[in-house]
């Protein structure tokens, strides 16, 4: 029997394309993958991330090699820190023969929290995202979402018996000039608000948590300004934005405030506010 001769596999993606059109981003999106990230107390924390990885595609190439993205993630998923991602971006650019590379890693980060009265231990989830890109140099942006509680100051001034507590979500995005722990940002935000949103509250402490938010009562404008001033004073942060959305309990809308600041200026400008009493 004559031996079968295997035909070489045609590398379709490397074939030329005659349309002369460059694609800005091409790659893999919404890839769910287990990763390890740095934890301030435990060394590393294992979590599950949603990962997007892209490169630009030059006009001469028909396509990119999708499997190379996944292969690189397989190699690097054990270390998805802000110090490791620049190296991953450079490797993406090399393997995919591109000039620009992009990565987005979104994941839940868990911290243990004790209830204020019963001392019961629970876990609180904070949604985090690391965004990185490289062209001439590496750019990194970190996002941390922190649930907070606020109190309506208008109701407080009018009739304290009609005051309503609000649960809000504060989103902090920042660029760092040195390593900044996720826990640093979470603690900074929670200590600037009327209170945090603990896990596993028992009946005995619901009243405690609700009343704690009244001393002092802070609106989302107050909380946004407080967080912004502390971020601007942080030596490890070059730029940040703070976005606060409060889920109104008696209105048909949510309250919202947003502020962006370049820390090189070291001045905090008034936030852009879209809010109806």
KEKE-3310 file (N, C-alpha, C; in steps of 0.2 Angstrom, whole numbers, plus 5000, padded with zeros to 4 digits):
npx = (5004:5003:5011:5002:5003:5004:4996:5002:4996:4986:4990:4978:4975:4987:4987:4988:4978:4968:4961:4965:4962:4964:4961:4955:4954:4955:4951:4949:4934:4924:4929:4928:4937:4948:4958:4972:4975:4983:4982:4980:4981:4982:4991:4989:4973:4961:4950:4936:4937:4931:4937:4944:4954:4964:4971:4978:4975:4985:4983:4988:4986:4975:4969:4969:4977:4968:4969:4981:4979:4972:4981:4991:4984:4982:4995:4998:4988:4989:4994:4988:4991:4993:5006:5010:5003:5008:5018:5011:5004:5015:5019:5008:5008:5020:5018:5007:5011:5008:5006:4999:4991:4978:4970:4957:4952:4940:4933:4926:4931:4934:4931:4933:4920:4914:4899:4892:4886:4882:4894:4896:4904:4906:4906:4910:4907:4917:4916:4929:4940:4953:4961:4971:4983:4994:5004:5015:5019:5015:4998:4988:4973:4963:4948:4937:4922:4912:4900:4890:4882:4870:4861:4846:4848:4839:4827:4831:4833:4820:4811:4814:4808:4804:4815:4825:4835:4848:4855:4870:4881:4898:4909:4926:4939:4956:4973:4989:5005:5013:5012:4996:4985:4970:4962:4965:4958:4945:4944:4946:4935:4924:4926:4923:4910:4892:4892:4897:4891:4887:4888:4877:4868:4860:4844:4845:4854:4851:4844:4854:4863:4856:4853:4866:4870:4865:4874:4887:4873:4875:4875:4875:4883:4891:4898:4905:4913:4921:4928:4935:4943:4952:4957:4964:4974:4982:4997:5000:4992:4989:4979:4961:4944:4928:4912:4896:4881:4865:4853:4837:4824:4811:4809:4806:4818:4836:4849:4864:4881:4896:4914:4930:4947:4964:4977:4989:4987:4982:4971:4954:4940:4923:4910:4902:4885:4870:4855:4839:4829)
npy = (4994:5011:5024:5037:5054:5068:5083:5100:5111:5124:5141:5151:5163:5171:5174:5186:5202:5211:5222:5233:5238:5242:5234:5240:5233:5216:5199:5189:5188:5190:5178:5166:5163:5155:5164:5170:5183:5196:5197:5206:5201:5187:5183:5177:5177:5167:5168:5170:5176:5187:5189:5199:5200:5209:5213:5225:5224:5223:5230:5222:5209:5194:5189:5187:5176:5167:5157:5159:5169:5163:5153:5160:5166:5154:5152:5162:5164:5162:5173:5188:5201:5219:5222:5211:5212:5222:5214:5204:5211:5215:5203:5198:5207:5203:5190:5190:5198:5212:5230:5236:5232:5225:5223:5217:5213:5207:5204:5197:5202:5197:5201:5197:5201:5207:5207:5221:5220:5207:5201:5191:5182:5186:5186:5199:5205:5213:5221:5221:5228:5227:5236:5236:5243:5244:5253:5263:5264:5257:5258:5258:5255:5254:5248:5249:5244:5249:5245:5257:5266:5279:5294:5303:5320:5330:5326:5323:5336:5341:5332:5321:5309:5304:5301:5292:5278:5275:5264:5264:5263:5265:5269:5268:5273:5272:5278:5272:5276:5269:5253:5249:5243:5234:5234:5246:5256:5251:5253:5266:5272:5266:5272:5285:5286:5285:5273:5256:5242:5229:5210:5197:5202:5201:5202:5209:5219:5227:5239:5245:5247:5255:5267:5271:5277:5290:5298:5306:5312:5309:5315:5309:5318:5324:5312:5309:5320:5319:5306:5310:5320:5313:5303:5312:5316:5304:5297:5287:5288:5295:5299:5300:5294:5297:5289:5290:5281:5281:5271:5276:5275:5280:5287:5288:5288:5287:5294:5303:5306:5313:5314:5319:5319:5325:5321:5328:5341:5343:5349:5349:5349:5355:5343:5335:5335:5326:5327:5325:5332)
npz = (5000:4995:5004:5012:5008:5017:5014:5015:5028:5024:5027:5029:5035:5034:5021:5007:5006:4995:4997:5004:5017:5033:5049:5065:5077:5080:5086:5100:5110:5125:5132:5144:5158:5170:5182:5191:5203:5211:5229:5243:5256:5255:5246:5232:5223:5217:5204:5192:5175:5162:5147:5135:5120:5108:5093:5080:5063:5049:5032:5023:5027:5027:5038:5056:5068:5078:5087:5093:5103:5113:5116:5122:5133:5140:5144:5153:5162:5176:5181:5182:5184:5186:5184:5176:5165:5155:5150:5144:5134:5126:5121:5114:5104:5097:5094:5086:5076:5075:5077:5087:5102:5113:5128:5139:5155:5165:5181:5196:5212:5228:5245:5262:5274:5290:5299:5307:5320:5324:5320:5311:5297:5280:5262:5251:5235:5222:5207:5195:5183:5172:5160:5146:5134:5120:5110:5105:5118:5134:5140:5154:5163:5177:5184:5197:5205:5218:5230:5239:5252:5254:5259:5257:5257:5256:5260:5273:5278:5278:5284:5296:5299:5287:5279:5267:5264:5252:5240:5232:5218:5216:5203:5201:5190:5186:5183:5186:5193:5201:5209:5214:5226:5224:5236:5242:5235:5237:5251:5252:5245:5253:5265:5263:5260:5266:5272:5270:5260:5268:5269:5271:5282:5298:5306:5318:5315:5305:5308:5314:5303:5295:5302:5305:5293:5294:5300:5296:5286:5268:5252:5235:5228:5238:5242:5230:5228:5240:5238:5226:5230:5239:5230:5222:5230:5232:5230:5221:5210:5194:5185:5186:5186:5193:5196:5201:5204:5211:5217:5217:5229:5230:5219:5201:5195:5194:5204:5199:5197:5191:5189:5183:5183:5181:5190:5189:5189:5202:5207:5211:5201:5199:5199:5186:5186:5186:5192:5200:5212)
capx = (5000:5007:5010:4998:5007:5000:4997:5004:4990:4987:4989:4974:4975:4993:4987:4987:4971:4969:4956:4969:4959:4966:4956:4958:4954:4953:4954:4944:4930:4920:4932:4928:4943:4950:4964:4975:4977:4987:4978:4985:4982:4983:4996:4985:4966:4958:4943:4935:4937:4929:4943:4944:4961:4963:4977:4976:4977:4987:4979:4991:4985:4968:4966:4974:4977:4964:4972:4987:4977:4970:4987:4995:4981:4983:5002:4998:4982:4991:4997:4985:4991:4994:5013:5011:4999:5012:5022:5007:5003:5021:5020:5003:5010:5025:5015:5002:5014:5004:5009:4995:4988:4973:4967:4952:4951:4935:4933:4924:4936:4931:4934:4929:4918:4911:4893:4894:4883:4883:4901:4895:4908:4903:4910:4907:4910:4918:4918:4935:4942:4959:4961:4978:4984:5001:5006:5022:5020:5009:4993:4984:4968:4960:4942:4934:4915:4911:4893:4890:4875:4869:4855:4844:4849:4833:4822:4834:4832:4813:4807:4819:4804:4803:4822:4826:4842:4849:4861:4873:4887:4903:4914:4932:4944:4962:4979:4994:5012:5016:5007:4990:4981:4963:4959:4966:4953:4939:4944:4945:4928:4919:4926:4921:4902:4889:4893:4897:4885:4889:4885:4874:4865:4854:4838:4847:4859:4848:4842:4861:4866:4852:4854:4873:4871:4863:4879:4883:4870:4879:4872:4880:4887:4896:4902:4909:4918:4925:4932:4939:4949:4956:4961:4969:4980:4985:5003:5001:4987:4990:4972:4955:4937:4923:4905:4891:4874:4862:4846:4832:4819:4805:4808:4806:4824:4842:4853:4870:4886:4902:4920:4936:4953:4971:4980:4995:4985:4981:4965:4948:4935:4916:4908:4896:4879:4863:4851:4833:4827)
capy = (5000:5017:5028:5043:5060:5073:5090:5105:5115:5131:5146:5156:5170:5175:5176:5194:5204:5216:5228:5239:5241:5240:5233:5242:5228:5209:5195:5185:5192:5186:5172:5165:5159:5156:5167:5172:5190:5197:5198:5210:5197:5180:5182:5177:5175:5163:5170:5169:5182:5188:5192:5202:5201:5211:5217:5228:5219:5227:5230:5217:5202:5192:5188:5185:5169:5167:5152:5162:5173:5158:5150:5165:5166:5148:5152:5168:5165:5161:5179:5193:5207:5225:5222:5206:5213:5225:5209:5200:5215:5215:5196:5198:5211:5200:5183:5191:5202:5218:5236:5238:5226:5227:5217:5219:5207:5209:5199:5198:5202:5195:5202:5195:5207:5205:5211:5226:5218:5199:5199:5186:5183:5185:5189:5205:5205:5220:5220:5225:5227:5230:5238:5238:5243:5245:5255:5265:5262:5253:5262:5254:5258:5250:5250:5246:5246:5248:5247:5261:5268:5286:5296:5309:5326:5335:5323:5323:5342:5342:5328:5315:5303:5302:5300:5286:5276:5273:5260:5266:5260:5270:5266:5272:5271:5276:5276:5272:5277:5263:5248:5251:5238:5235:5235:5253:5259:5249:5256:5274:5273:5265:5276:5291:5286:5285:5266:5251:5237:5222:5204:5193:5205:5198:5207:5213:5224:5231:5245:5248:5249:5261:5273:5273:5281:5296:5302:5311:5310:5312:5314:5307:5324:5324:5306:5309:5325:5316:5301:5313:5324:5308:5300:5317:5316:5298:5298:5282:5289:5300:5301:5296:5297:5294:5289:5287:5280:5279:5268:5279:5271:5283:5291:5284:5289:5286:5300:5302:5311:5310:5318:5316:5323:5324:5323:5332:5348:5344:5353:5345:5353:5353:5337:5336:5332:5325:5324:5328:5331)
capz = (5000:4995:5010:5011:5009:5020:5011:5020:5030:5021:5032:5026:5038:5032:5014:5006:5005:4990:4998:5007:5022:5040:5054:5071:5082:5079:5091:5104:5115:5130:5134:5151:5160:5177:5183:5198:5204:5218:5235:5248:5262:5254:5240:5226:5224:5211:5202:5185:5172:5156:5144:5128:5117:5101:5089:5074:5057:5043:5026:5018:5029:5026:5045:5062:5071:5084:5092:5097:5109:5118:5118:5126:5139:5143:5147:5157:5167:5183:5184:5178:5188:5182:5183:5171:5158:5150:5146:5140:5128:5121:5118:5109:5098:5094:5091:5081:5071:5075:5080:5093:5106:5118:5133:5144:5160:5170:5186:5203:5217:5234:5251:5268:5279:5296:5300:5312:5326:5325:5318:5306:5292:5274:5257:5247:5228:5219:5200:5193:5176:5170:5152:5144:5127:5118:5103:5106:5125:5137:5144:5159:5166:5182:5186:5203:5207:5225:5232:5244:5254:5255:5262:5253:5261:5255:5264:5280:5280:5278:5289:5297:5299:5280:5276:5264:5263:5245:5239:5226:5215:5214:5199:5200:5185:5187:5180:5191:5192:5204:5210:5219:5228:5224:5242:5244:5232:5240:5257:5251:5244:5258:5271:5261:5260:5273:5274:5264:5259:5270:5267:5276:5288:5302:5308:5323:5313:5299:5310:5315:5297:5292:5306:5304:5287:5295:5304:5293:5279:5263:5245:5230:5226:5244:5241:5224:5229:5245:5235:5221:5234:5242:5225:5219:5235:5232:5226:5216:5204:5189:5183:5188:5185:5198:5193:5206:5202:5217:5215:5221:5232:5230:5213:5195:5191:5198:5205:5196:5197:5188:5190:5180:5186:5180:5196:5189:5191:5209:5209:5210:5198:5201:5196:5181:5190:5183:5198:5201:5219)
cpx = (5004:5005:5006:5003:5002:5001:4998:4997:4991:4985:4985:4974:4981:4992:4986:4979:4972:4965:4959:4965:4961:4960:4959:4959:4951:4955:4948:4940:4926:4922:4932:4933:4945:4957:4966:4977:4980:4981:4982:4986:4984:4988:4993:4978:4964:4951:4942:4934:4934:4934:4942:4952:4960:4970:4974:4978:4978:4983:4982:4988:4977:4965:4971:4973:4974:4967:4978:4985:4976:4976:4991:4991:4982:4990:5002:4993:4984:4993:4994:4985:4993:5002:5014:5008:5003:5016:5018:5005:5009:5021:5014:5005:5015:5022:5011:5005:5010:5008:5005:4992:4983:4971:4962:4951:4946:4933:4930:4930:4932:4935:4930:4926:4914:4905:4894:4891:4885:4890:4901:4900:4905:4908:4907:4911:4911:4920:4924:4936:4948:4959:4968:4978:4991:5001:5014:5024:5014:5005:4989:4979:4964:4953:4939:4927:4914:4904:4894:4882:4875:4862:4853:4844:4843:4828:4824:4832:4825:4810:4811:4815:4803:4810:4822:4833:4842:4855:4863:4879:4892:4908:4920:4937:4950:4968:4984:5001:5016:5010:5002:4986:4973:4959:4960:4960:4946:4938:4943:4938:4923:4920:4924:4913:4899:4890:4894:4891:4888:4886:4882:4871:4860:4850:4841:4851:4856:4846:4849:4864:4862:4853:4862:4874:4869:4868:4886:4879:4873:4875:4877:4885:4893:4901:4907:4914:4923:4930:4937:4945:4954:4960:4966:4975:4984:4991:5004:4997:4989:4984:4967:4949:4932:4916:4901:4884:4870:4855:4841:4827:4812:4804:4808:4813:4830:4845:4860:4875:4893:4908:4926:4941:4960:4974:4987:4993:4984:4976:4959:4942:4928:4914:4902:4890:4873:4858:4845:4831:4821)
cpy = (5006:5021:5035:5049:5065:5080:5095:5109:5122:5136:5152:5163:5174:5176:5184:5195:5211:5222:5234:5242:5238:5239:5236:5237:5221:5204:5191:5189:5188:5179:5171:5161:5160:5159:5168:5179:5191:5199:5201:5205:5190:5179:5182:5175:5172:5166:5168:5175:5182:5192:5193:5203:5203:5213:5220:5223:5224:5226:5224:5209:5200:5192:5188:5178:5169:5163:5155:5166:5168:5154:5154:5166:5160:5148:5157:5169:5165:5168:5185:5199:5213:5225:5216:5208:5217:5219:5205:5204:5215:5208:5195:5201:5207:5193:5185:5196:5209:5224:5238:5232:5229:5221:5220:5212:5210:5203:5201:5197:5201:5197:5200:5201:5204:5210:5215:5224:5211:5197:5193:5187:5182:5188:5194:5204:5212:5218:5224:5223:5231:5230:5240:5239:5246:5248:5257:5264:5259:5258:5257:5258:5253:5252:5246:5248:5244:5250:5251:5263:5276:5288:5302:5315:5330:5332:5323:5330:5344:5339:5322:5309:5300:5301:5293:5284:5274:5269:5262:5262:5265:5266:5271:5269:5276:5273:5277:5274:5272:5258:5250:5245:5239:5237:5242:5257:5258:5253:5263:5276:5272:5269:5283:5292:5286:5278:5262:5247:5230:5216:5200:5196:5201:5204:5212:5219:5228:5238:5249:5251:5255:5267:5276:5278:5288:5301:5301:5309:5313:5310:5311:5312:5324:5318:5307:5314:5322:5311:5305:5317:5319:5305:5305:5317:5310:5299:5293:5283:5295:5303:5297:5299:5293:5295:5286:5287:5277:5277:5271:5274:5273:5287:5286:5285:5287:5293:5298:5308:5308:5316:5315:5321:5321:5326:5327:5339:5349:5348:5349:5350:5351:5348:5339:5332:5332:5322:5328:5327:5327)
cpz = (5000:5001:5008:5012:5011:5016:5017:5022:5027:5026:5029:5028:5036:5024:5013:5005:5001:4991:5001:5012:5029:5045:5061:5076:5080:5084:5094:5109:5119:5131:5141:5153:5167:5177:5190:5198:5211:5223:5240:5254:5261:5248:5233:5227:5217:5210:5194:5181:5165:5152:5137:5126:5110:5099:5083:5068:5051:5037:5022:5020:5028:5033:5050:5064:5078:5089:5096:5103:5114:5121:5123:5133:5143:5147:5153:5162:5174:5186:5180:5182:5183:5181:5177:5165:5153:5146:5142:5133:5123:5118:5113:5103:5094:5090:5085:5075:5070:5078:5086:5096:5111:5122:5138:5149:5165:5174:5192:5208:5224:5240:5257:5272:5284:5297:5306:5319:5328:5324:5314:5300:5285:5269:5253:5240:5225:5212:5198:5186:5175:5162:5151:5136:5126:5111:5103:5113:5128:5141:5148:5162:5171:5184:5192:5204:5214:5227:5238:5246:5255:5257:5258:5258:5261:5260:5272:5282:5281:5284:5290:5297:5292:5276:5273:5262:5255:5245:5232:5224:5213:5209:5198:5195:5187:5184:5185:5189:5196:5206:5215:5220:5227:5230:5244:5241:5235:5247:5257:5250:5249:5264:5269:5260:5266:5276:5268:5264:5261:5268:5273:5283:5291:5304:5313:5321:5307:5302:5312:5309:5294:5296:5306:5298:5288:5298:5300:5287:5274:5256:5241:5228:5232:5243:5235:5225:5235:5242:5230:5225:5237:5236:5222:5224:5235:5227:5221:5210:5200:5187:5185:5186:5191:5196:5199:5203:5208:5215:5220:5223:5231:5224:5207:5192:5196:5199:5202:5196:5194:5188:5187:5182:5184:5186:5195:5190:5198:5211:5207:5207:5200:5197:5191:5185:5186:5188:5198:5208:5220)
residu = (UNK:UNK:UNK:UNK:UNK:UNK:UNK:UNK:UNK:UNK:UNK:UNK:UNK:UNK:UNK:UNK:UNK:UNK:UNK:UNK:UNK:UNK:UNK:UNK:UNK:UNK:UNK:UNK:UNK:UNK:UNK:UNK:UNK:UNK:UNK:UNK:UNK:UNK:UNK:UNK:UNK:UNK:UNK:UNK:UNK:UNK:UNK:UNK:UNK:UNK:UNK:UNK:UNK:UNK:UNK:UNK:UNK:UNK:UNK:UNK:UNK:UNK:UNK:UNK:UNK:UNK:UNK:UNK:UNK:UNK:UNK:UNK:UNK:UNK:UNK:UNK:UNK:UNK:UNK:UNK:UNK:UNK:UNK:UNK:UNK:UNK:UNK:UNK:UNK:UNK:UNK:UNK:UNK:UNK:UNK:UNK:UNK:UNK:UNK:UNK:UNK:UNK:UNK:UNK:UNK:UNK:UNK:UNK:UNK:UNK:UNK:UNK:UNK:UNK:UNK:UNK:UNK:UNK:UNK:UNK:UNK:UNK:UNK:UNK:UNK:UNK:UNK:UNK:UNK:UNK:UNK:UNK:UNK:UNK:UNK:UNK:UNK:UNK:UNK:UNK:UNK:UNK:UNK:UNK:UNK:UNK:UNK:UNK:UNK:UNK:UNK:UNK:UNK:UNK:UNK:UNK:UNK:UNK:UNK:UNK:UNK:UNK:UNK:UNK:UNK:UNK:UNK:UNK:UNK:UNK:UNK:UNK:UNK:UNK:UNK:UNK:UNK:UNK:UNK:UNK:UNK:UNK:UNK:UNK:UNK:UNK:UNK:UNK:UNK:UNK:UNK:UNK:UNK:UNK:UNK:UNK:UNK:UNK:UNK:UNK:UNK:UNK:UNK:UNK:UNK:UNK:UNK:UNK:UNK:UNK:UNK:UNK:UNK:UNK:UNK:UNK:UNK:UNK:UNK:UNK:UNK:UNK:UNK:UNK:UNK:UNK:UNK:UNK:UNK:UNK:UNK:UNK:UNK:UNK:UNK:UNK:UNK:UNK:UNK:UNK:UNK:UNK:UNK:UNK:UNK:UNK:UNK:UNK:UNK:UNK:UNK:UNK:UNK:UNK:UNK:UNK:UNK:UNK:UNK:UNK:UNK:UNK:UNK:UNK:UNK:UNK:UNK:UNK:UNK:UNK:UNK:UNK:UNK:UNK:UNK:UNK:UNK)
# end
